[in-house]
């Protein structure tokens, strides 16, 4: 049986294992995925708050209180692009390094992401960020539950959403130079739609990958962290796009 067969037969009963044991193993695996994801989000929020509320903010941003403007320093631009670079590095670490190295990479990524998001504490009110966070959590939870329980194969949807994500990234880069408010708002709503769909897709993908890695404890651990990273990114991006739409600026 090849990898593709394993990924698309989540209900298969393996030799020597009962269905109940398989389901219990899957449940434990998914709990581990969401525990990693939740811990990563907590670390990100803590670092973002720490940077925004201490003198560390001056390392990453140039703040002009008289003109009410904020611009990124050289280090700020480096931190802003560091998570993107680290995502590609994560794939290499997950394929070639130990489980402990993958864990270290995940925690480092979460901390760096926190530093890159510190500016939202300066741009948006605390009340609106709390409100948007709760909306994000409810939306994410609903779509993740759908991805976990649905019998529908979301593979084609995932491919379509990934192509949409590439287009979203390109359009966002172009709009940095265009500075079009209409494009900004259109991309915000499109971004919400893409990451709502990716939440369901990635949850189902993590569920299916369990059956391909469950015979190796080391591989299962790496897959859990990889899945946590995917869902973490879905949550962060969904939150940021909803914040652009619903957040109250200071």
ABEGO torsion letter per residue (X at the ends): XBAAAAAABAABBBBGBBAAAAAAAAAAAAAAAAAAAAAAAAAAAAAAAAAAABAAAAAABBBBAAAGBBBBBAAAAAAAAAAAAAAAAAAAAAAABBAAAAAAAAAAAAAAAAAAAAAAAAABBAAAAAAAAAAAAAAAAAAAAAAAABABBAAAAAAAAAAAAAAAAAAAAAAAAAGBAAAAAAAAAAAAAAAAAAAAAAAAAAAAAAAAAAABAAAAAAAAAAAAAAAAAAAAAAAAAAAAAABBBX
